[in-house]
Amino acid sequence: MPQLNPSPWFAILVFSWLVFLTVLPPKVMAHTYPNDPSPQASKKLETGSWNWPWH
């Protein structure tokens, strides 16, 4: 039963993870969003109290 021999499958697993961990993170980290939020004026909006008719 050759599928129970872990040596070739373990090597394939390790090498594939090494490729994924060396190729994918730089590509993901280089991704930029087209609509980055820009900091707006830090002016606090004035909110008035509400006059609720409690009847």
N, CA, C and O of each residue as an XYZ file, in Angstrom:
220
protein
N       0.848     -1.187      0.000
C       0.000      0.000      0.000
C       0.889      1.245      0.000
O       1.261      1.729      1.069
N       1.227      1.759     -1.149
C       2.187      2.867     -1.214
C       1.633      4.187     -0.677
O       2.411      5.076     -0.331
N       0.302      4.339     -0.598
C      -0.227      5.612     -0.121
C       0.016      5.810      1.370
O      -0.148      6.922      1.872
N       0.405      4.752      2.094
C       0.694      4.886      3.513
C       2.140      5.269      3.775
O       2.521      5.505      4.922
N       2.933      5.331      2.747
C       4.317      5.752      2.903
C       4.332      7.280      2.977
O       4.043      7.936      1.977
N       4.661      7.862      4.130
C       4.523      9.311      4.269
C       5.650     10.127      3.658
O       5.530     11.348      3.558
N       6.729      9.497      3.251
C       7.879     10.300      2.826
C       7.611     11.151      1.596
O       7.925     12.340      1.654
N       7.057     10.658      0.474
C       6.869     11.592     -0.647
C       5.747     12.588     -0.391
O       5.840     13.733     -0.832
N       4.693     12.187      0.306
C       3.568     13.091      0.529
C       3.916     14.174      1.537
O       3.465     15.313      1.413
N       4.709     13.827      2.525
C       5.129     14.842      3.492
C       6.038     15.869      2.840
O       5.939     17.062      3.127
N       6.917     15.412      1.968
C       7.797     16.356      1.262
C       6.989     17.270      0.353
O       7.269     18.466      0.278
N       5.996     16.730     -0.334
C       5.141     17.555     -1.193
C       4.384     18.570     -0.352
O       4.264     19.732     -0.741
N       3.871     18.143      0.799
C       3.162     19.057      1.696
C       4.068     20.178      2.185
O       3.680     21.346      2.166
N       5.251     19.834      2.615
C       6.177     20.850      3.138
C       6.593     21.821      2.047
O       6.608     23.030      2.276
N       6.929     21.322      0.875
C       7.363     22.208     -0.206
C       6.228     23.089     -0.713
O       6.449     24.246     -1.071
N       5.023     22.548     -0.745
C       3.908     23.383     -1.193
C       3.622     24.490     -0.184
O       3.316     25.615     -0.577
N       3.718     24.187      1.121
C       3.520     25.240      2.114
C       4.642     26.263      2.067
O       4.404     27.453      2.273
N       5.853     25.818      1.800
C       6.948     26.783      1.670
C       6.714     27.717      0.483
O       6.977     28.916      0.570
N       6.228     27.174     -0.603
C       5.934     28.013     -1.771
C       4.809     28.982     -1.436
O       4.906     30.169     -1.747
N       3.742     28.495     -0.805
C       2.627     29.376     -0.451
C       3.058     30.477      0.505
O       2.631     31.623      0.369
N       3.902     30.133      1.472
C       4.309     31.123      2.468
C       5.361     32.095      1.949
O       5.579     33.139      2.564
N       6.014     31.786      0.845
C       6.985     32.729      0.291
C       6.427     33.538     -0.863
O       6.919     34.633     -1.137
N       5.408     33.026     -1.549
C       4.872     33.723     -2.720
C       3.645     34.556     -2.360
O       3.540     35.705     -2.790
N       2.736     34.014     -1.598
C       1.462     34.693     -1.367
C       1.526     35.898     -0.416
O       0.910     36.914     -0.737
N       2.218     35.863      0.719
C       2.175     37.042      1.604
C       2.641     38.347      0.967
O       1.993     39.369      1.193
N       3.726     38.383      0.183
C       4.061     39.663     -0.453
C       2.982     40.151     -1.417
O       2.746     41.354     -1.527
N       2.328     39.226     -2.113
C       1.273     39.634     -3.032
C       0.071     40.184     -2.263
O      -0.544     41.163     -2.686
N      -0.258     39.567     -1.157
C      -1.395     40.032     -0.374
C      -1.071     41.369      0.295
O      -1.912     42.268      0.322
N       0.126     41.501      0.826
C       0.489     42.738      1.510
C       0.677     43.900      0.537
O       0.581     45.056      0.948
N       0.940     43.627     -0.726
C       1.103     44.691     -1.718
C      -0.233     45.184     -2.241
O      -0.289     46.169     -2.978
N      -1.310     44.506     -1.864
C      -2.630     44.902     -2.347
C      -3.052     46.218     -1.701
O      -2.942     46.380     -0.486
N      -3.529     47.144     -2.503
C      -4.026     48.408     -1.979
C      -5.492     48.542     -2.335
O      -5.930     48.117     -3.404
N      -6.229     49.127     -1.441
C      -7.647     49.351     -1.685
C      -7.830     50.645     -2.460
O      -7.154     51.629     -2.159
N      -8.710     50.682     -3.439
C      -8.869     51.898     -4.242
C      -9.536     53.034     -3.473
O      -9.339     54.198     -3.821
N     -10.308     52.736     -2.455
C     -11.034     53.776     -1.728
C     -10.596     53.823     -0.271
O     -11.399     53.600      0.635
N      -9.323     54.113     -0.052
C      -8.849     54.244      1.319
C      -9.492     55.469      1.955
O      -9.537     56.533      1.337
N      -9.983     55.334      3.165
C     -10.582     56.501      3.810
C      -9.518     57.530      4.169
O      -8.498     57.197      4.771
N      -9.760     58.762      3.800
C      -8.814     59.819      4.130
C      -9.291     60.514      5.395
O     -10.495     60.661      5.609
N      -8.362     60.937      6.225
C      -8.782     61.614      7.460
C      -9.404     62.968      7.137
O      -8.799     63.802      6.464
N     -10.603     63.166      7.622
C     -11.276     64.428      7.383
C     -11.027     65.365      8.557
O     -10.362     65.006      9.528
N     -11.560     66.545      8.451
C     -11.391     67.516      9.524
C     -11.999     66.949     10.803
O     -13.096     66.392     10.801
N     -11.260     67.107     11.883
C     -11.719     66.540     13.148
C     -12.640     67.526     13.868
O     -12.502     67.754     15.070
N     -13.570     68.100     13.126
C     -14.531     69.018     13.723
C     -15.687     68.209     14.279
O     -16.299     67.415     13.563
N     -15.985     68.409     15.547
C     -17.056     67.653     16.169
C     -18.394     68.276     15.795
O     -18.583     69.488     15.896
N     -19.307     67.432     15.365
C     -20.616     67.920     14.993
C     -21.417     68.249     16.254
O     -21.415     67.500     17.231
N     -22.092     69.383     16.200
C     -22.901     69.770     17.350
C     -24.286     69.158     17.212
O     -24.958     69.324     16.195
N     -24.686     68.469     18.225
C     -26.010     67.867     18.227
C     -26.818     68.491     19.351
O     -26.362     68.580     20.491
N     -28.005     68.914     19.013
C     -28.877     69.497     20.021
C     -29.711     68.427     20.700
O     -29.858     67.316     20.192
N     -30.248     68.777     21.842
C     -31.084     67.808     22.531
C     -32.448     67.756     21.845
O     -32.911     68.747     21.280
N     -33.074     66.600     21.903
C     -34.373     66.429     21.261
C     -35.473     66.822     22.233
O     -35.418     66.527     23.427
N     -36.455     67.484     21.689
C     -37.614     67.873     22.499
C     -38.725     66.853     22.234
O     -39.518     67.017     21.307
N     -38.775     65.797     23.057
C     -39.737     64.730     22.860
C     -41.050     65.078     23.544
O     -41.049     65.426     24.725
N     -42.146     64.995     22.846
C     -43.444     65.164     23.513
C     -43.838     63.833     24.184
O     -44.262     62.893     23.511
N     -43.694     63.770     25.501
C     -43.934     62.520     26.236
C     -45.385     62.372     26.634
O     -45.677     62.041     27.783
N     -46.294     62.607     25.719
C     -47.723     62.405     26.040
C     -48.432     61.786     24.860
O     -49.636     61.536     24.925
